[in-house]
Amino acid sequence: MNEIKNKTLKGSVFYTDGWKSYASLEQYGKHNIIDYDKELVDNNHDHINGIEGFWSFAKERFHKYHGIDKENYPLYVKEMEFRFNNRNNTSYKLIVNICIRRAV
């Protein structure tokens, strides 16, 4: 809990499963408990676990940088977002699409 206290702002919003150790998060902000059996997939088939997949992907790549400057962190996250969203596309296809859009 000390890590949470030291690294979050008062009024933060937390999304967790129902593990009882998370119950005291309410003292640091809004705590939303996700019932995975009922809420895992919404009507658009968006998975709650998608963000966990993104951070797993990003952390694996961040590890290769051996540290990230706090000042540039948002840019690194944006790069990881692009890489994650295009992980199934080939570089060639991405470059061609970018060139076509600029030509129009």
N, C-alpha and C positions, 0 to 999 in steps of 0.2 A: 504494500500500500504506500510505502514511502516513495517508491519510484513513480507511482501514479501521481502522488501529491506534488513531487518535484518537477514533473514533466508535463503537467496539464494545467490549463487555465481553469479557474473557477467558472462554472457554468458550461463546461464541456458536455458533449453528448456521447454516451457510450452505448454501443450495441454489443450485447454478449448473449451467450446461451444461458441456461438456467442454473449454472453451477453455483452452489451456495456461497462460495468465497467471493463472488462478484457482488453480493447483496450490499456491501458497504460502499459501493461506488456512488450511491445516491448522495453522499455527503460532498462529493466533488462536482456534481452536475447531474444532468438528466440521464437516467439509466433505463434503456429499453431492452427488455428481454425478448429474444427471438425464440419462438417455439419452432424448431426445425421441422417437426412432424407436420405442422400446420402451415408454416410460412416459408418453406424452403424455396418454392417457386411461385411467383405471382402470375397473373393472367397473361403477361407478356413473355412468360417463360424466362424471366431474369432470375438468376440464382443469387441468393444471398452470399454463397460461398465464392462468388466471382471476385470480390475484393481480396479474399484470402489468396486466391490464385494469382492475382496481380502482384500482391506484396511478396509472395513466394518467388515469383519470376523476377521482380525488381531486386530483392535482397540478394539473390544468387548473382546477379550481374553487378550490383553495387560492391559486393565482396571483392570483385576483381580490381576495383579502383583503389583498394587499400586506403580508404578514407575519402570523405567528400567534404568540401568546403561548405560551411553553413550558408554562406552568402549565395552560392550557386546551386544549393539544394533544389529549389523549385525547377530549375532548368534540367537537372538530372532526372527528376520525377517526370517532367514533361517528355524527356527523351524515352524513358522507360514506358510511358503511356503509349507513345508512338510505336515503339518496338513491340509491346504487348498486343496492341490492336492490329498490327501487321505481321505477327509472328508466322502466319500461314501463307503469306505472300512472298513471292520471290523478289529480290532486289530489282531485277530487270523489269518486272511488271510495274513496280512502284515508280521507277524512274520514267518509264514510258508514259504512265498516267500523269505524272507531274508535268512532263514536257508537253503533252497534248493539252492539258488545261492552260498552260502559259501561252500556247500558240493561239488559242481561241480568243 
